[in-house]
Amino acid sequence: MKYKLIKADNPPFTGAKRVVALLDFANAKKGEVGGWVARENSLSQDGNAWVSDNAWVSDNARVFDNAQVSGDAQVFDNAQVFDNAWVSGNAQVSGDAQVYGDAQVYGDAWVSSGNLIGRCVTGYAARWSITLSSPETVSIGCQIHPIAEWLKTGKSKIPWEQYAVFPDEKKEIQGWIKLFCTKKKIAATFTKKETREENKEV
């Protein structure tokens, strides 16, 4: 066992217990008091997964592998955070959302359904997440378009200025979409459609 559960004052939800590290691993030190969980199943005893600060994991939500939940972040309902994903700040992950890969959800960002792989960025004016709306459609923020449209290298209907704030960010977003689709085993579908669309434009 890498941690134990203890009762503590001012729990954020009924039945919440704090985690205490029993050994050194990743970002945790032996004896460190971490965040809050509903039960032992909320945070895996394997890997380097950890819940720290005032963050909490409730309901049937789970954090495992090497995932980290920190700050005042909340993971609840049936949500899952795994692989090397991070959820921090005031971020919230709920519903049936899955945050995985090297995804980072932070600031005041929230993911309430679907799957996120990549980043959810918050700043002075931007917040977005990548979710699979249907087998052939991806939504980022309030924009919902076919996968092939998101992956176009030329002209498209996508208002990229809302998302690609930094150099090469468009390519980064498109790369996450491709990786996302590959994990969902629909790579062949979007690759064929993308090729057909590009051939039409030539």
N, C-alpha and C positions, 0 to 999 in steps of 0.2 A: 504493500500500500504506500502511496506517495503522499496521501493527505488523510486527515480525519475531519469529522464534522463536530462543531460545538454550538451550543446555544449562546446567543449574545443579545444585548439590549437593542431596542429599536429596529427590529427586523422589518424589511421593506414589504413583506407579504406574510400571510399566515403560514406558520410552519417553516419559515426560512431559517437556515443554519449557515454559519460561517465555515469556510474551509481553512484548515491550518496545515501547512506543509510539514511532512514528517522527515523529509530529506531535501537536499539541494537538487534542483533540476531546472533547466532552462532559466526563466526569469524569477523563479521562486527560491527562497532560502529556507533551510530547516527552521521551523518555529514561526515562520511568517504567517500572519493572519491575512487571509485573502478575502474575496468577496462572498456573496451569498448564493446558495443553491437550495432547491426544493428537497433534494435527496441525493444519495450517492450516485445514482444513475444519471444525474444531471451533468456531472463532470467525470470523465473517464479517469480511472486509476492508472491507465496505461499511457504511454507517450508523454509529451511535454505540455499537454493542454492545461490551461490554468485560468482561473477567474480571480481577478485582483481588485484592489481598491474597494469602491462601493458598488461595483457592478454586480448584477444578479441574473440568475438563470432559474426560471420557474416553470410551472405547469409540466408539460411533457418535453420541453426543450432539452437539447443535449449539446455538449461541447466536448469534442474528442480529437484524437490525433495530436497535432501540435498547435491547435488553435488557441488564441488568446482573447479574453474578454476583460476589459479594464475600464478605468474611469467610472462614470456613472451609467455605463451602457446596460441595456436590458435585452435579454433574449428570452422569449416566452412563447406560449401556445405550443405548436409542434415544430418550431424552428430548429435547425441544426447548423452548427458552426464547426467546420472540421478542416482537415489538411493543414495548411499553414496560414489560414485566414485570421484576420484581426478585426475585432469589433471594439471600438473605444469611444471616448468622449461621452456625448449624450445620445449616441446612436441607439436605435431600436431595431431588432430583428424579430418578426413575429409571423403568425399564420403558419403556413407550411414552407416558409422560405428556407433555402439552403445556401449558406455562404461558405465557399470552399476555394480550393486552389490557393493562390496568393492574394486573394481578395482582401481589401481593406475598406471597412465601413466605419466612418468616423465623423466627428463634429456633431451636427444635429441631423445627420442622415438617418433614413429609415428604409427598411426593406420589409414589406408586409406580405408578399406572396411571390410565387414563382421561384426562380433560382438566380443567384447573383454569382458571377465569376468575373473578377476584374476589380473595379474600384467603384466606390460610391463617394464622390467628391463633394465637399462642402466648402464654401468660402464666402466672399462678399456677395456674390450674385449667382453662383452655380451649385446645383445639386443634381446628380444623376445616378442611375443604376441601370445595369443591363439585365433584362429579364426576358424569358421566353414566353411570349403571349399565346402562341399556338405553335404547332410543329413547323410552320413556315414563316412565322412572324416574330420579330424582336421589338421590344419597346425600351427606349432609353428616355428617362424623364417622362414627359407627356407625349413624346413622338413615338408612334407605332407604325412600322413599315415592314415590308417583306424583307427577308434576310438578304436577298440579292441586291435590294436597293441600298441597304446599309454598306454593302461590300463594294459598291461601284467606285472605281478610281476616277472616273470623269464626272460629268454633270449628274446631279441627282436631286431628288426632292428634299433631301435632308438639310436642315438649317445648321450646318456644321459649326458655324460661328458660336452657337450656344454651347457646344460641347468641347470642341478642339481649341481650348484657350492657349495651350502651349505648343511649341514646335513639335511636329511628329505625333501629336496626340491623336489625330485622326487615324493614323496607322496603328497606334497602340489599341485604340478602341476596336478597330476592325480585327486586330489580332485576337483580342479577347472574345469577340463574337465567333470567330472561326474555332477557337479552342472550345468555347461553350458548345457550339454545334457538334463538334467532334465528340465531346463527352456524351452528348445526347444521341450520338449515332445517326445524325442526319447530315453529315458532311457531304455525302454523295448528292443529296438533294439540292443543297444550296450551291454546290460547285457546278452542277449541270445547268442550273437556272442562271447562275452568274455568267457562265460561258455563253449561253444562248443570248442573254441580254446584251453582252458586249459585242457579239457578232452582228446583232441587229443594228448597233450604232455605227459599225464600221462601213 
